[in-house]
């Protein structure tokens, strides 16, 4: 590892804290990814909504 430490982040969706491990940070850095904004549960739920065609909001498309 590159001397990075686990970070505690707050999920943008549910507001809960989650740990972004040093290992995950190294992986993200190698791939050129940005720091995550959502916890794993919210990421999973968001992906499932996207795959089912649900974009959020009401029937008129309002969020």
N, C-alpha and C positions, 0 to 999 in steps of 0.2 A: 504494500500500500504506500501511498505517497504522503504520509503524515497527516492525512485528513482525519477528522473526528466525526462521530455521529452528530447529526444536527436534529433538533426538535423543531418541527414546522407545524403550522396550523393549516388545516384543510380549508380551502376556499368555499367548499359546499356545506359541510356539516359543522365546521368550527372546532372540531376535535384536534388535539395535538397528535402528531405521528412522528416516528423516527425515520430520518433519511440516513441510512447507514453509510459509513465511510466507503464500504465496498460498492454500494449503489452509486455514490457520488463519483467514484473512479470510473464506473461503467458509463454513467451519463456523460462525463467529461470526454471519455474516449470516443463516444458516439456523436458528440456535439450537441447533446440534448440540454435543454434548460432545466433548472430546478423544478421539481414537481410542485403543483399547486393543490393537488387533491390526494387524500389518503387512498390506500388500495381499495377499500370498500366502495368509496365514491367513484373512483376510476372505473371499477368493475360495473357499477350500476349505470354510469354514464355510457359506457360502451354498449351495454345491453339495450339501453334506450335508443341509442343511435342505430344499432342493428335492427331493432324492431320498427324503426321509422318514426318513433316518437321524438319530436324535437323540443318537447316541453311547451308550456303555454296552453291556451284554450283552443277550441276548434277553429277560431278565426286566425290563429297564429300569433295571438298576443301573449307575451311572456309575463 
